[in-house]
């Protein structure tokens, strides 16, 4: 038997945040956010007003950092226990939403530790105390519809992707007005993160007709709209906000692959944004996975109208198209070009490869991967060499 899980309700379009009037009857909402941008552009105030009008008392937990830490999660859970909300609302980029998901677990189960939940699908049953609402400000992570949360252990510089359908939000709000505030570099990085989600989902081990349909449509929409979105086109930004969500629905159920396994580990070690790590890695991982997934990769190329008379030619066209897209987005195609020194790289390359193999995303990659293979892929991504093994 297979499973396909999505939020119960998804509201989308301009001013979709107003739909949180549906929360009438609840008593208290804690709002988790990174803070500054949502406050600067007035979205935090708008959210509070909507909740107050619905009759809810609110409390803010602000200052969630990029790549949220285990310590921040514990602090937020304590704030929730003090306030006792029956609604958790997370607004902002992937970081505050991911952090709030983990806080939710420790709010409802204060006796649990991070070690108790970091293995996939080991979380206890939630919604004993609160429901969860997610409002993304970026168009990439799709955490508003997924069963995932990425938390960083700064003692080891390892990002842990938590995975369990229990942390899939109950309500997702895709308000098109919010991502209009993203700067160009963030729009590019998060867009490439979304493209990687969709492509990895389309070839992942647990893919299904449901996830395939969402992933392929998301790939087409991202490919057609990302450059215009970065350039500030309002319609393209709206299309990207929907496309990244569709990609999230796909990968939350089909799972991901080793582009994300490596991105989780290299991002923390090299201090490079997660989406940009995926943009760097994606062509090399496609080349590696071609041995087992050439037909699916060729299907993607056909859907994008790329040239090729044979399966091999189509896969090559897909790799070339992604590299060209990165170029248009001003994303350099290797870790070396992105400022990682060879000395630094060689110090941590084996550590990254070993931990990437242990990452939960590795198990759903279509081609089996060991530490030696992972290190070879990483070398190719560092030096900018084609994967030919």
QUIBEL-V667958 format. One record per residue. N is the residue number from 1. RES is the residue in three letters. SS is DSSP state (a for helix, b for strand, c for the rest). Layout:
n res ss
N RES SS
N RES SS
This chain:
n res ss
1 UNK c
2 UNK c
3 UNK c
4 UNK c
5 UNK c
6 UNK c
7 UNK c
8 UNK c
9 UNK b
10 UNK b
11 UNK b
12 UNK b
13 UNK b
14 UNK c
15 UNK c
16 UNK a
17 UNK a
18 UNK a
19 UNK a
20 UNK a
21 UNK a
22 UNK a
23 UNK a
24 UNK c
25 UNK c
26 UNK c
27 UNK c
28 UNK b
29 UNK b
30 UNK b
31 UNK b
32 UNK b
33 UNK b
34 UNK c
35 UNK c
36 UNK a
37 UNK a
38 UNK a
39 UNK a
40 UNK a
41 UNK c
42 UNK c
43 UNK a
44 UNK a
45 UNK a
46 UNK a
47 UNK a
48 UNK a
49 UNK a
50 UNK a
51 UNK a
52 UNK a
53 UNK a
54 UNK c
55 UNK c
56 UNK c
57 UNK b
58 UNK b
59 UNK b
60 UNK b
61 UNK b
62 UNK c
63 UNK c
64 UNK c
65 UNK c
66 UNK c
67 UNK c
68 UNK c
69 UNK b
70 UNK a
71 UNK a
72 UNK a
73 UNK a
74 UNK a
75 UNK a
76 UNK a
77 UNK a
78 UNK a
79 UNK a
80 UNK a
81 UNK a
82 UNK a
83 UNK a
84 UNK c
85 UNK c
86 UNK c
87 UNK b
88 UNK b
89 UNK b
90 UNK b
91 UNK b
92 UNK b
93 UNK c
94 UNK a
95 UNK a
96 UNK a
97 UNK a
98 UNK a
99 UNK a
100 UNK a
101 UNK a
102 UNK a
103 UNK a
104 UNK a
105 UNK a
106 UNK a
107 UNK a
108 UNK a
109 UNK c
110 UNK c
111 UNK c
112 UNK c
113 UNK c
114 UNK a
115 UNK a
116 UNK a
117 UNK a
118 UNK c
119 UNK c
120 UNK c
121 UNK c
122 UNK c
123 UNK c
124 UNK c
125 UNK c
126 UNK c
127 UNK c
128 UNK c
129 UNK c
130 UNK c
131 UNK b
132 UNK b
133 UNK b
134 UNK b
135 UNK b
136 UNK b
137 UNK c
138 UNK c
139 UNK c
140 UNK c
141 UNK c
142 UNK c
143 UNK a
144 UNK a
145 UNK a
146 UNK c
147 UNK c
148 UNK b
149 UNK b
150 UNK b
151 UNK b
152 UNK b
153 UNK b
154 UNK c
155 UNK c
156 UNK c
157 UNK c
158 UNK b
159 UNK b
160 UNK b
161 UNK b
162 UNK b
163 UNK b
164 UNK c
165 UNK a
166 UNK a
167 UNK a
168 UNK c
169 UNK c
170 UNK c
171 UNK b
172 UNK b
173 UNK b
174 UNK b
175 UNK b
176 UNK c
177 UNK c
178 UNK a
179 UNK a
180 UNK a
181 UNK a
182 UNK c
183 UNK c
184 UNK a
185 UNK a
186 UNK a
187 UNK a
188 UNK a
189 UNK a
190 UNK a
191 UNK a
192 UNK a
193 UNK a
194 UNK a
195 UNK a
196 UNK a
197 UNK a
198 UNK a
199 UNK a
200 UNK a
201 UNK a
202 UNK a
203 UNK a
204 UNK c
205 UNK c
206 UNK c
207 UNK c
208 UNK c
209 UNK a
210 UNK a
211 UNK a
212 UNK a
213 UNK a
214 UNK a
215 UNK a
216 UNK a
217 UNK a
218 UNK a
219 UNK a
220 UNK a
221 UNK a
222 UNK a
223 UNK a
224 UNK a
225 UNK a
226 UNK a
227 UNK a
228 UNK a
229 UNK a
230 UNK a
231 UNK c
232 UNK c
233 UNK c
234 UNK a
235 UNK a
236 UNK a
237 UNK a
238 UNK a
239 UNK a
240 UNK a
241 UNK a
242 UNK a
243 UNK a
244 UNK a
245 UNK a
246 UNK a
247 UNK a
248 UNK a
249 UNK a
250 UNK a
251 UNK a
252 UNK a
253 UNK a
254 UNK a
255 UNK c
256 UNK c
257 UNK c
258 UNK a
259 UNK a
260 UNK a
261 UNK a
262 UNK a
263 UNK a
264 UNK a
265 UNK a
266 UNK a
267 UNK a
268 UNK a
269 UNK a
270 UNK a
271 UNK c
272 UNK c
273 UNK c
274 UNK a
275 UNK a
276 UNK a
277 UNK a
278 UNK a
279 UNK a
280 UNK a
281 UNK a
282 UNK a
283 UNK a
284 UNK a
285 UNK a
286 UNK a
287 UNK a
288 UNK a
289 UNK a
290 UNK a
291 UNK a
292 UNK a
293 UNK a
294 UNK a
295 UNK a
296 UNK a
297 UNK a
298 UNK a
299 UNK a
300 UNK a
301 UNK a
302 UNK a
303 UNK a
304 UNK c
305 UNK c
306 UNK c
307 UNK c
308 UNK c
309 UNK c
310 UNK c
311 UNK a
312 UNK a
313 UNK a
314 UNK a
315 UNK a
316 UNK a
317 UNK a
318 UNK a
319 UNK a
320 UNK a
321 UNK a
322 UNK a
323 UNK a
324 UNK a
325 UNK a
326 UNK a
327 UNK a
328 UNK a
329 UNK c
330 UNK c
331 UNK c
332 UNK c
333 UNK c
334 UNK c
335 UNK c
336 UNK c
337 UNK c
338 UNK c
339 UNK c
340 UNK c
341 UNK c
342 UNK a
343 UNK a
344 UNK a
345 UNK a
346 UNK a
347 UNK a
348 UNK a
349 UNK a
350 UNK a
351 UNK a
352 UNK a
353 UNK a
354 UNK a
355 UNK a
356 UNK a
357 UNK a
358 UNK a
359 UNK c
360 UNK a
361 UNK a
362 UNK a
363 UNK a
364 UNK a
365 UNK c
366 UNK c
367 UNK c
368 UNK c
369 UNK c
370 UNK c
371 UNK a
372 UNK a
373 UNK a
374 UNK a
375 UNK a
376 UNK a
377 UNK a
378 UNK a
379 UNK a
380 UNK a
381 UNK a
382 UNK a
383 UNK a
384 UNK c
385 UNK c
386 UNK c
387 UNK c
388 UNK c
389 UNK c
